Amino acid sequence: MSTAALSLGDVLRRASEHLGKTSETGRLDAELLLAHTLGRHRIELYTDFDRPLSSQELDAYRELVARRARHEPVAYILGEWGFRRLTLNVDRRALIPRPETEIVVERALLHLRGLDTPAVLDVGTGTGAIALAIADEHPGARVTAIDVSAEAVALARENAARTGLAVELLEHDVAGGLPGGPYDLVVSNPPYVEPSDLATLMPDVRDYEPHVALVGDRLPEVIARAALDVLRPGGHLVLEVGDGQALATAATLGGLGYADVKTTPDLTGRDRVVEGRRG
Ligand SMILES: C[S@@+](CC[C@H](N)C(=O)[O-])C[C@H]1O[C@@H](n2cnc3c(N)ncnc32)[C@H](O)[C@@H]1O
């Protein structure tokens, strides 16, 4: 970008083109980063296309655009990201919450309907997204959340403080079984990338998000097995799975004795949520 008297519209167009070479969402990225630089909402940019940018604003924006061009996710650059009704702190300590995980929360909330003070366990909580969204949208839920990563637990604690929501957060490895109980619901978005597939991931994910959040060794099965020890009879397990893993995970749940095993598609029609009821 040249610096001579550039308007907001010029800058946005150039940044979009530049980011479009490395990102499928170049225009959106450019807008989010510019809004962040100027301390404005993205929508406000559209009424201000002719406004000239100061050299300080340009320098600050250029720095963020360069980070994005090196594949750093927009969410990490912004330092916060929306998940359902919440805005959460996000950084490299934990996975960025994804839209498909909002459907996991949707399914979880359905199973809590009619329960005044259900006990809920979120396994592998990361930013705390699922646990906090459930606490937010089902007031009365008593939510516990665990993660093997001390850094993720620290970030989830920041998010509990930021949102003012009460969730019990524990550093805990599911390999040692699940803590507490009995629970009405166990929910998890576990790491589900096969170790051999790590190299095939987009650099935005592979080079920035924590590998402990991405790669797991049959964790959906480990969690489904362990959940049987802590779920109340009639309690539900809700799991997010990778694209193409729903059928096998549903079969695993069936084999472990879960009843009413069901899969739910994400917004693109891919089955990404598997659930069952402890009989
Ligand atoms: C895919 S991320 C999900 C984060 C968050 N729940 C979300 O949906 O955005 C998986 C999380 O599981 C945690 N994890 C990985 N292995 C674990 C284990 N053995 N026990 C507990 N948590 C684990 C990771 O640290 C990571 O935070």
The ligand as a Gaussian input file, in Angstrom:
#p B3LYP/6-31G(d) Opt

LIG

0 1
 C      -10.944000     -28.941000      19.838000
 S      -10.450000     -28.109000      21.317000
 C      -12.041000     -27.556000      21.894000
 C      -12.005000     -26.295000      22.700000
 C      -13.399000     -25.735000      23.037000
 N      -14.199000     -26.702000      23.755000
 C      -14.146000     -25.342000      21.776000
 O      -15.038000     -26.070000      21.366000
 O      -13.823000     -24.314000      21.191000
 C      -10.095000     -29.501000      22.371000
 C       -9.635000     -29.176000      23.783000
 O       -9.404000     -30.434000      24.445000
 C       -8.255000     -30.308000      25.286000
 N       -7.687000     -31.644000      25.502000
 C       -6.874000     -32.353000      24.668000
 N       -6.556000     -33.547000      25.210000
 C       -7.186000     -33.594000      26.427000
 C       -7.232000     -34.559000      27.484000
 N       -6.561000     -35.702000      27.356000
 N       -7.947000     -34.288000      28.573000
 C       -8.639000     -33.098000      28.684000
 N       -8.624000     -32.137000      27.727000
 C       -7.909000     -32.382000      26.603000
 C       -7.338000     -29.365000      24.517000
 O       -6.395000     -28.746000      25.367000
 C       -8.352000     -28.387000      23.897000
 O       -8.540000     -27.257000      24.703000

